[in-house]
Every structure is written in structure tokens, then in C-alpha cells.
Amino acid sequence: MTMTNVLALAGVLLALAPAAASAANYAATPIVPTAPARINASDIVWGCGPAACLGNSMESRPLVLCQDLASRVGKLTDFVVDGRGFTPDLLDRCNARARSGTAPVFAKAK
């Protein structure tokens, strides 16, 4: 491989690096504590435990991710995106999609 090819490849890899590093971190706290579980949603994989559900995604629609999680685990007491919590209004909109009942639906953690 010539030095020109090496530099071109390095340039491509550097250009891709910021995109890979820009995934947002999400955290949510269900009202009902959960058993350890992994939830595969459409745009995120949540790792849930008794205290919280955590995940990261390139998805840029946090409300949709929140609503999807609430529809699976029930109402949430908070939803945080990159350290910034949802406002009470956004959390209400999220919880409007929460599943009814008290027992969350989970797949067993592996």
C-alpha cells in the first residue's frame, strides 16, 4: 500500500469516527422496578435492571424512544438524554403511551 493510499484510508476513517462517537446515551427509571432484562426495540437496545434502563442510539427522536420503552415497561419517573432530563410535559407525553398494568413485559437477560 502506498503512502497516498494509507493517508486516504486514514482520512476516511477519521471522517467516520465522529459519526460513530455521536450516539446519544439514554437512561430511564420505570415506576415499577424491573428484573434484569434486555429489551430490543426498533432503534435501541435497552439494558434494564432494578434501578434503571440504559441504552445508546444514533436515533434522534428521544420522545419516540421514550414512548416505546414506556409501552413495554410501564410509566417512567424520568427519561434522560445525554445527561439532560425530560421536562414534565415531555415525560407526560411519553407516559401517555405507557402500558397498563403493573407487571413489565421483559425477555430474560442472558
KEFIKOL-286184 format. One record per residue (C-alpha): residue in three letters; x, y, z. Coordinates in steps of 0.02 Angstrom, whole numbers. Layout:
REM residues N
<atom><code>ALA</code><c1>X</c1><c2>Y</c2><c3>Z</c3></atom>
...
This chain:
REM residues 110
<atom><code>MET</code><c1>0</c1><c2>0</c2><c3>0</c3></atom>
<atom><code>THR</code><c1>71</c1><c2>168</c2><c3>-49</c3></atom>
<atom><code>MET</code><c1>85</c1><c2>315</c2><c3>72</c3></atom>
<atom><code>THR</code><c1>-51</c1><c2>404</c2><c3>-28</c3></atom>
<atom><code>ASN</code><c1>-170</c1><c2>257</c2><c3>-3</c3></atom>
<atom><code>VAL</code><c1>-129</c1><c2>249</c2><c3>183</c3></atom>
<atom><code>LEU</code><c1>-165</c1><c2>435</c2><c3>202</c3></atom>
<atom><code>ALA</code><c1>-327</c1><c2>419</c2><c3>103</c3></atom>
<atom><code>LEU</code><c1>-384</c1><c2>273</c2><c3>211</c3></atom>
<atom><code>ALA</code><c1>-339</c1><c2>368</c2><c3>370</c3></atom>
<atom><code>GLY</code><c1>-440</c1><c2>516</c2><c3>308</c3></atom>
<atom><code>VAL</code><c1>-592</c1><c2>407</c2><c3>277</c3></atom>
<atom><code>LEU</code><c1>-577</c1><c2>327</c2><c3>449</c3></atom>
<atom><code>LEU</code><c1>-561</c1><c2>497</c2><c3>533</c3></atom>
<atom><code>ALA</code><c1>-713</c1><c2>560</c2><c3>438</c3></atom>
<atom><code>LEU</code><c1>-815</c1><c2>411</c2><c3>501</c3></atom>
<atom><code>ALA</code><c1>-755</c1><c2>422</c2><c3>681</c3></atom>
<atom><code>PRO</code><c1>-863</c1><c2>571</c2><c3>735</c3></atom>
<atom><code>ALA</code><c1>-1019</c1><c2>486</c2><c3>668</c3></atom>
<atom><code>ALA</code><c1>-985</c1><c2>329</c2><c3>770</c3></atom>
<atom><code>ALA</code><c1>-949</c1><c2>431</c2><c3>925</c3></atom>
<atom><code>SER</code><c1>-1108</c1><c2>536</c2><c3>914</c3></atom>
<atom><code>ALA</code><c1>-1229</c1><c2>405</c2><c3>982</c3></atom>
<atom><code>ALA</code><c1>-1336</c1><c2>478</c2><c3>1120</c3></atom>
<atom><code>ASN</code><c1>-1343</c1><c2>398</c2><c3>1292</c3></atom>
<atom><code>TYR</code><c1>-1515</c1><c2>365</c2><c3>1366</c3></atom>
<atom><code>ALA</code><c1>-1570</c1><c2>322</c2><c3>1543</c3></atom>
<atom><code>ALA</code><c1>-1746</c1><c2>292</c2><c3>1607</c3></atom>
<atom><code>THR</code><c1>-1820</c1><c2>245</c2><c3>1775</c3></atom>
<atom><code>PRO</code><c1>-1978</c1><c2>139</c2><c3>1771</c3></atom>
<atom><code>ILE</code><c1>-2100</c1><c2>169</c2><c3>1914</c3></atom>
<atom><code>VAL</code><c1>-2106</c1><c2>-19</c2><c3>1943</c3></atom>
<atom><code>PRO</code><c1>-1929</c1><c2>-88</c2><c3>1971</c3></atom>
<atom><code>THR</code><c1>-1883</c1><c2>-218</c2><c3>1843</c3></atom>
<atom><code>ALA</code><c1>-1789</c1><c2>-381</c2><c3>1844</c3></atom>
<atom><code>PRO</code><c1>-1628</c1><c2>-379</c2><c3>1742</c3></atom>
<atom><code>ALA</code><c1>-1678</c1><c2>-387</c2><c3>1560</c3></atom>
<atom><code>ARG</code><c1>-1629</c1><c2>-338</c2><c3>1385</c3></atom>
<atom><code>ILE</code><c1>-1760</c1><c2>-253</c2><c3>1277</c3></atom>
<atom><code>ASN</code><c1>-1733</c1><c2>-248</c2><c3>1090</c3></atom>
<atom><code>ALA</code><c1>-1831</c1><c2>-100</c2><c3>1024</c3></atom>
<atom><code>SER</code><c1>-1833</c1><c2>-36</c2><c3>846</c3></atom>
<atom><code>ASP</code><c1>-1692</c1><c2>91</c2><c3>865</c3></atom>
<atom><code>ILE</code><c1>-1610</c1><c2>47</c2><c3>1031</c3></atom>
<atom><code>VAL</code><c1>-1564</c1><c2>-100</c2><c3>1141</c3></atom>
<atom><code>TRP</code><c1>-1606</c1><c2>-64</c2><c3>1323</c3></atom>
<atom><code>GLY</code><c1>-1517</c1><c2>-147</c2><c3>1467</c3></atom>
<atom><code>CYS</code><c1>-1637</c1><c2>-140</c2><c3>1613</c3></atom>
<atom><code>GLY</code><c1>-1612</c1><c2>-180</c2><c3>1796</c3></atom>
<atom><code>PRO</code><c1>-1697</c1><c2>-142</c2><c3>1961</c3></atom>
<atom><code>ALA</code><c1>-1642</c1><c2>41</c2><c3>1961</c3></atom>
<atom><code>ALA</code><c1>-1647</c1><c2>96</c2><c3>1779</c3></atom>
<atom><code>CYS</code><c1>-1645</c1><c2>55</c2><c3>1594</c3></atom>
<atom><code>LEU</code><c1>-1492</c1><c2>112</c2><c3>1496</c3></atom>
<atom><code>GLY</code><c1>-1453</c1><c2>118</c2><c3>1311</c3></atom>
<atom><code>ASN</code><c1>-1375</c1><c2>217</c2><c3>1172</c3></atom>
<atom><code>SER</code><c1>-1428</c1><c2>250</c2><c3>995</c3></atom>
<atom><code>MET</code><c1>-1396</c1><c2>358</c2><c3>843</c3></atom>
<atom><code>GLU</code><c1>-1585</c1><c2>388</c2><c3>841</c3></atom>
<atom><code>SER</code><c1>-1626</c1><c2>573</c2><c3>856</c3></atom>
<atom><code>ARG</code><c1>-1807</c1><c2>558</c2><c3>915</c3></atom>
<atom><code>PRO</code><c1>-1795</c1><c2>539</c2><c3>1104</c3></atom>
<atom><code>LEU</code><c1>-1984</c1><c2>556</c2><c3>1131</c3></atom>
<atom><code>VAL</code><c1>-2016</c1><c2>408</c2><c3>1016</c3></atom>
<atom><code>LEU</code><c1>-1885</c1><c2>303</c2><c3>1108</c3></atom>
<atom><code>CYS</code><c1>-1962</c1><c2>353</c2><c3>1275</c3></atom>
<atom><code>GLN</code><c1>-2138</c1><c2>309</c2><c3>1217</c3></atom>
<atom><code>ASP</code><c1>-2079</c1><c2>141</c2><c3>1150</c3></atom>
<atom><code>LEU</code><c1>-1994</c1><c2>98</c2><c3>1315</c3></atom>
<atom><code>ALA</code><c1>-2145</c1><c2>155</c2><c3>1417</c3></atom>
<atom><code>SER</code><c1>-2258</c1><c2>47</c2><c3>1309</c3></atom>
<atom><code>ARG</code><c1>-2152</c1><c2>-103</c2><c3>1360</c3></atom>
<atom><code>VAL</code><c1>-2112</c1><c2>-70</c2><c3>1544</c3></atom>
<atom><code>GLY</code><c1>-2247</c1><c2>50</c2><c3>1603</c3></atom>
<atom><code>LYS</code><c1>-2236</c1><c2>229</c2><c3>1664</c3></atom>
<atom><code>LEU</code><c1>-2068</c1><c2>310</c2><c3>1691</c3></atom>
<atom><code>THR</code><c1>-2018</c1><c2>429</c2><c3>1830</c3></atom>
<atom><code>ASP</code><c1>-1883</c1><c2>507</c2><c3>1720</c3></atom>
<atom><code>PHE</code><c1>-1802</c1><c2>497</c2><c3>1550</c3></atom>
<atom><code>VAL</code><c1>-1629</c1><c2>569</c2><c3>1522</c3></atom>
<atom><code>VAL</code><c1>-1539</c1><c2>602</c2><c3>1357</c3></atom>
<atom><code>ASP</code><c1>-1353</c1><c2>638</c2><c3>1370</c3></atom>
<atom><code>GLY</code><c1>-1373</c1><c2>699</c2><c3>1548</c3></atom>
<atom><code>ARG</code><c1>-1525</c1><c2>810</c2><c3>1512</c3></atom>
<atom><code>GLY</code><c1>-1690</c1><c2>755</c2><c3>1586</c3></atom>
<atom><code>PHE</code><c1>-1858</c1><c2>770</c2><c3>1500</c3></atom>
<atom><code>THR</code><c1>-1967</c1><c2>914</c2><c3>1554</c3></atom>
<atom><code>PRO</code><c1>-2126</c1><c2>866</c2><c3>1648</c3></atom>
<atom><code>ASP</code><c1>-2227</c1><c2>900</c2><c3>1489</c3></atom>
<atom><code>LEU</code><c1>-2118</c1><c2>784</c2><c3>1383</c3></atom>
<atom><code>LEU</code><c1>-2121</c1><c2>650</c2><c3>1517</c3></atom>
<atom><code>ASP</code><c1>-2312</c1><c2>661</c2><c3>1521</c3></atom>
<atom><code>ARG</code><c1>-2317</c1><c2>640</c2><c3>1331</c3></atom>
<atom><code>CYS</code><c1>-2201</c1><c2>491</c2><c3>1347</c3></atom>
<atom><code>ASN</code><c1>-2303</c1><c2>409</c2><c3>1485</c3></atom>
<atom><code>ALA</code><c1>-2463</c1><c2>432</c2><c3>1385</c3></atom>
<atom><code>ARG</code><c1>-2403</c1><c2>279</c2><c3>1287</c3></atom>
<atom><code>ALA</code><c1>-2363</c1><c2>177</c2><c3>1443</c3></atom>
<atom><code>ARG</code><c1>-2431</c1><c2>2</c2><c3>1451</c3></atom>
<atom><code>SER</code><c1>-2570</c1><c2>-26</c2><c3>1577</c3></atom>
<atom><code>GLY</code><c1>-2549</c1><c2>-146</c2><c3>1721</c3></atom>
<atom><code>THR</code><c1>-2407</c1><c2>-161</c2><c3>1843</c3></atom>
<atom><code>ALA</code><c1>-2300</c1><c2>-305</c2><c3>1779</c3></atom>
<atom><code>PRO</code><c1>-2172</c1><c2>-256</c2><c3>1647</c3></atom>
<atom><code>VAL</code><c1>-2150</c1><c2>-367</c2><c3>1495</c3></atom>
<atom><code>PHE</code><c1>-1969</c1><c2>-423</c2><c3>1478</c3></atom>
<atom><code>ALA</code><c1>-1863</c1><c2>-554</c2><c3>1396</c3></atom>
<atom><code>LYS</code><c1>-1746</c1><c2>-640</c2><c3>1517</c3></atom>
<atom><code>ALA</code><c1>-1571</c1><c2>-566</c2><c3>1524</c3></atom>
<atom><code>LYS</code><c1>-1435</c1><c2>-680</c2><c3>1459</c3></atom>
